[in-house]
Amino acid sequence: MTPWSTMTPEETFRMTGALTPEQTEALLDIAHGYDEVLAAADAMEAAVEEARAAYPVEDFLDPIRYDLEALSRNLRGANRETLERILVKLDDLERRTADNSEHGISELRSALKKLE
């Protein structure tokens, strides 16, 4: 057993200006492990970005709402009241979807920050 075998790589390098072959191999193994972690982090970042892109934009129901509002102006009586109730439900659905999307995107951003 050499005197360097009980020293850390840092201590060995400070004392001798070089590392033992075993210490070099151990450090290379650690570095290889970091490369795998970084590759996995890059893959996770790409997956998170893909998930963010899947969320609907804030006004995704506007074209449908505009068409239904135009139709509502041509209706009278019970049909118009029914359509106006549907429009209220559509607005609620859009608001809840936007809120949930905003929360999901916020969580994804948080996950990305943890990867950095």
One Martini backbone bead per residue (centre of mass of N, CA, C, O) as a GRO file, in nm:
protein
  116
    1MET     BB    1   0.095   0.038   0.025
    2THR     BB    2   0.060   0.354  -0.046
    3PRO     BB    3   0.052   0.674   0.076
    4TRP     BB    4  -0.173   0.760  -0.148
    5SER     BB    5  -0.422   0.564  -0.087
    6THR     BB    6  -0.539   0.756   0.165
    7MET     BB    7  -0.576   0.979  -0.028
    8THR     BB    8  -0.693   1.220  -0.185
    9PRO     BB    9  -0.673   1.353  -0.486
   10GLU     BB   10  -0.606   1.635  -0.384
   11GLU     BB   11  -0.371   1.556  -0.196
   12THR     BB   12  -0.196   1.415  -0.405
   13PHE     BB   13  -0.164   1.655  -0.597
   14ARG     BB   14  -0.031   1.846  -0.390
   15MET     BB   15   0.216   1.656  -0.328
   16THR     BB   16   0.291   1.548  -0.653
   17GLY     BB   17   0.125   1.657  -0.922
   18ALA     BB   18  -0.041   1.381  -0.914
   19LEU     BB   19  -0.202   1.082  -1.001
   20THR     BB   20  -0.322   0.797  -0.964
   21PRO     BB   21  -0.463   0.564  -1.156
   22GLU     BB   22  -0.703   0.512  -0.965
   23GLN     BB   23  -0.789   0.809  -0.933
   24THR     BB   24  -0.834   0.868  -1.227
   25GLU     BB   25  -1.053   0.655  -1.275
   26ALA     BB   26  -1.251   0.758  -1.062
   27LEU     BB   27  -1.287   1.042  -1.190
   28LEU     BB   28  -1.388   0.942  -1.465
   29ASP     BB   29  -1.640   0.801  -1.356
   30ILE     BB   30  -1.766   1.054  -1.243
   31ALA     BB   31  -1.773   1.216  -1.507
   32HIS     BB   32  -1.953   1.016  -1.656
   33GLY     BB   33  -2.193   1.051  -1.465
   34TYR     BB   34  -2.237   1.352  -1.531
   35ASP     BB   35  -2.299   1.316  -1.829
   36GLU     BB   36  -2.558   1.153  -1.781
   37VAL     BB   37  -2.705   1.369  -1.619
   38LEU     BB   38  -2.697   1.591  -1.837
   39ALA     BB   39  -2.850   1.430  -2.052
   40ALA     BB   40  -3.105   1.392  -1.883
   41ALA     BB   41  -3.162   1.695  -1.843
   42ASP     BB   42  -3.198   1.761  -2.142
   43ALA     BB   43  -3.435   1.567  -2.186
   44MET     BB   44  -3.619   1.696  -1.974
   45GLU     BB   45  -3.628   1.978  -2.098
   46ALA     BB   46  -3.760   1.890  -2.363
   47ALA     BB   47  -4.015   1.770  -2.232
   48VAL     BB   48  -4.111   2.029  -2.095
   49GLU     BB   49  -4.137   2.199  -2.352
   50GLU     BB   50  -4.346   2.014  -2.483
   51ALA     BB   51  -4.559   2.046  -2.261
   52ARG     BB   52  -4.593   2.354  -2.283
   53ALA     BB   53  -4.693   2.346  -2.587
   54ALA     BB   54  -4.972   2.186  -2.514
   55TYR     BB   55  -5.090   2.430  -2.422
   56PRO     BB   56  -5.323   2.651  -2.437
   57VAL     BB   57  -5.420   2.932  -2.533
   58GLU     BB   58  -5.599   3.177  -2.389
   59ASP     BB   59  -5.792   3.226  -2.675
   60PHE     BB   60  -5.898   2.942  -2.802
   61LEU     BB   61  -6.231   3.015  -2.796
   62ASP     BB   62  -6.299   3.272  -2.963
   63PRO     BB   63  -6.411   3.172  -3.237
   64ILE     BB   64  -6.655   3.033  -3.110
   65ARG     BB   65  -6.774   3.270  -2.957
   66TYR     BB   66  -6.822   3.456  -3.199
   67ASP     BB   67  -7.020   3.268  -3.343
   68LEU     BB   68  -7.227   3.246  -3.109
   69GLU     BB   69  -7.286   3.551  -3.086
   70ALA     BB   70  -7.392   3.584  -3.372
   71LEU     BB   71  -7.621   3.381  -3.337
   72SER     BB   72  -7.761   3.519  -3.094
   73ARG     BB   73  -7.856   3.778  -3.258
   74ASN     BB   74  -8.066   3.579  -3.431
   75LEU     BB   75  -8.208   3.511  -3.176
   76ARG     BB   76  -8.500   3.402  -2.984
   77GLY     BB   77  -8.574   3.350  -2.675
   78ALA     BB   78  -8.497   3.040  -2.569
   79ASN     BB   79  -8.257   3.006  -2.761
   80ARG     BB   80  -8.097   3.248  -2.659
   81GLU     BB   81  -8.080   3.167  -2.360
   82THR     BB   82  -7.933   2.902  -2.408
   83LEU     BB   83  -7.686   3.024  -2.550
   84GLU     BB   84  -7.602   3.212  -2.315
   85ARG     BB   85  -7.545   2.979  -2.118
   86ILE     BB   86  -7.328   2.850  -2.289
   87LEU     BB   87  -7.137   3.097  -2.288
   88VAL     BB   88  -7.086   3.094  -1.986
   89LYS     BB   89  -6.963   2.808  -1.980
   90LEU     BB   90  -6.736   2.872  -2.178
   91ASP     BB   91  -6.599   3.088  -2.008
   92ASP     BB   92  -6.542   2.901  -1.768
   93LEU     BB   93  -6.372   2.698  -1.920
   94GLU     BB   94  -6.154   2.896  -2.014
   95ARG     BB   95  -6.066   2.994  -1.734
   96ARG     BB   96  -5.989   2.717  -1.613
   97THR     BB   97  -5.785   2.643  -1.831
   98ALA     BB   98  -5.599   2.885  -1.791
   99ASP     BB   99  -5.536   2.834  -1.493
  100ASN     BB  100  -5.422   2.545  -1.529
  101SER     BB  101  -5.205   2.620  -1.732
  102GLU     BB  102  -5.053   2.822  -1.558
  103HIS     BB  103  -4.983   2.620  -1.339
  104GLY     BB  104  -4.836   2.413  -1.515
  105ILE     BB  105  -4.619   2.606  -1.623
  106SER     BB  106  -4.506   2.682  -1.348
  107GLU     BB  107  -4.416   2.393  -1.273
  108LEU     BB  108  -4.224   2.357  -1.514
  109ARG     BB  109  -4.038   2.591  -1.447
  110SER     BB  110  -3.955   2.482  -1.172
  111ALA     BB  111  -3.827   2.222  -1.280
  112LEU     BB  112  -3.612   2.363  -1.453
  113LYS     BB  113  -3.468   2.511  -1.220
  114LYS     BB  114  -3.382   2.243  -1.075
  115LEU     BB  115  -3.190   2.151  -1.315
  116GLU     BB  116  -2.978   2.401  -1.297
   0.00000   0.00000   0.00000
